[in-house]
Amino acid sequence: MLSLSLLREWELCLLGVIGGMEMMAAYDLLRVWRNLCHPGLRRVNVEDVFFGAICGLWTFLRCMHSNDGMIRWYILFSLVLGMVLWRMSLSPLLTGALTAVLCRLGRVLSFIWTNFAKIVKICGKPLKSGAKWFKILFAVVFRTKDHGGAASNR
């Protein structure tokens, strides 16, 4: 039977693999965002620096929490292993599918918005004149003499 300390080391290794997969999944979401927005090279570099800093801080805090701050090499290797496993297995599917779905959704929403804008533009003038007549009718029907408004000064 394995000792408790060895089981704990295996658990930390597995947590490292899962953590690496989590980091790559988060980076895939960033890649999907980039596929939709097409940012410039400078912006991509700044985003990567911030992402690396956040991942480094996250890894440090996780090691502090799980291993009392002792950073062991096998934890870092398991993080890299998790990243490679994610990148080779689910990353292309997630990135491609999510980008395609969001692009199609954007096209549908754009189509709806353009047609709605055209309808409003076509109906705008008749509705505007109708609203003018409605205001006049409303003022005539509901005029009050008690409030001192323009309709009561006769």
C-alpha positions in Angstrom: 0.0 0.0 0.0 1.2 3.5 -0.8 2.0 5.8 2.0 -0.1 8.9 2.7 2.7 11.3 1.6 3.1 9.5 -1.7 -0.7 9.6 -2.3 -0.6 13.3 -1.5 2.1 13.8 -4.1 0.1 12.0 -6.7 -2.9 14.1 -5.9 -0.8 17.3 -6.3 0.4 15.9 -9.7 -3.2 15.3 -10.8 -4.3 18.7 -9.6 -1.4 20.2 -11.7 -2.6 18.4 -14.8 -6.2 19.7 -14.2 -4.8 23.2 -13.5 -2.9 23.1 -16.8 -6.0 22.1 -18.7 -8.0 24.9 -17.0 -5.4 27.5 -18.0 -5.4 26.3 -21.6 -9.2 26.4 -21.7 -9.1 30.0 -20.4 -6.5 30.8 -23.1 -8.8 29.2 -25.7 -11.6 31.6 -24.7 -9.1 34.4 -25.2 -8.3 32.9 -28.7 -12.0 32.8 -29.6 -12.3 36.5 -28.6 -9.3 37.3 -30.8 -10.9 35.3 -33.7 -14.0 37.5 -33.4 -12.3 40.9 -32.8 -9.1 40.6 -34.9 -6.9 42.8 -32.6 -3.6 44.1 -33.6 -0.2 42.6 -32.7 0.5 45.1 -29.9 -2.9 44.4 -28.2 -2.3 40.6 -28.5 1.1 41.0 -26.8 -0.3 43.0 -23.9 -3.1 40.5 -23.5 -0.6 37.7 -23.4 1.5 39.4 -20.8 -1.5 40.0 -18.6 -2.7 36.4 -19.1 0.7 35.0 -18.2 0.9 37.2 -15.1 -2.5 36.1 -13.9 -1.7 32.4 -14.6 1.6 32.7 -12.7 -0.2 34.3 -9.7 -2.9 31.7 -9.9 -0.3 28.9 -9.9 1.6 30.4 -7.0 -1.6 30.8 -5.0 -2.6 27.2 -5.7 0.8 25.9 -4.7 0.5 28.0 -1.5 -2.9 26.6 -0.7 -2.2 22.9 -1.6 1.4 22.4 -0.8 2.2 25.0 1.9 4.1 27.2 -0.6 6.6 24.6 -1.6 6.9 24.6 -5.4 8.0 21.3 -6.6 9.2 20.6 -10.1 6.7 17.8 -10.7 3.8 20.2 -10.1 5.2 22.5 -12.8 5.8 19.6 -15.2 2.2 18.3 -14.6 0.9 21.8 -15.4 2.8 21.7 -18.7 1.5 18.2 -19.3 -2.1 19.3 -18.7 -1.6 22.2 -21.1 -0.3 19.9 -23.8 -3.0 17.3 -23.3 -5.7 20.0 -23.6 -4.1 21.6 -26.6 -3.8 18.3 -28.4 -7.3 17.0 -27.5 -10.2 19.4 -26.9 -8.7 22.8 -27.8 -9.3 22.7 -31.6 -12.8 21.5 -31.2 -13.7 24.1 -28.6 -12.0 27.0 -30.4 -13.4 26.1 -33.8 -16.9 25.3 -32.7 -17.3 28.3 -30.4 -15.9 30.7 -33.0 -18.3 29.3 -35.6 -21.3 29.5 -33.3 -20.5 33.1 -32.2 -19.8 34.3 -35.8 -23.2 32.8 -36.9 -25.0 34.4 -34.0 -23.3 37.7 -34.7 -24.5 37.5 -38.4 -28.0 36.7 -37.3 -28.2 39.5 -34.8 -26.7 41.9 -37.4 -29.3 40.8 -40.0 -32.1 41.3 -37.5 -30.8 44.7 -36.4 -30.3 46.0 -40.0 -33.8 44.9 -41.0 -35.3 46.5 -37.8 -33.5 49.7 -38.6 -34.9 49.7 -42.1 -38.4 49.1 -40.9 -38.1 52.0 -38.4 -36.7 54.3 -41.1 -39.5 53.4 -43.5 -42.3 53.8 -40.9 -40.6 56.7 -39.0 -42.2 59.6 -40.9 -45.8 58.3 -40.8 -45.4 57.4 -37.1 -44.0 60.8 -36.3 -46.9 62.6 -37.9 -49.3 60.2 -36.3 -47.7 61.0 -32.9 -48.1 64.7 -33.6 -51.9 64.2 -34.3 -52.1 62.0 -31.2 -50.6 64.7 -29.1 -53.1 67.3 -30.4 -56.0 64.9 -29.9 -54.8 64.1 -26.4 -54.5 67.8 -25.5 -58.0 68.5 -26.8 -59.7 65.6 -25.1 -58.0 65.8 -21.7 -57.5 69.5 -21.3 -58.0 70.7 -17.8 -58.8 74.1 -16.6 -57.6 73.7 -13.0 -53.9 73.4 -13.6 -53.3 76.7 -15.4 -51.9 75.1 -18.5 -52.0 76.5 -22.0 -55.4 74.9 -22.7 -57.0 76.7 -19.8 -56.0 80.2 -20.8 -59.1 81.1 -22.9 
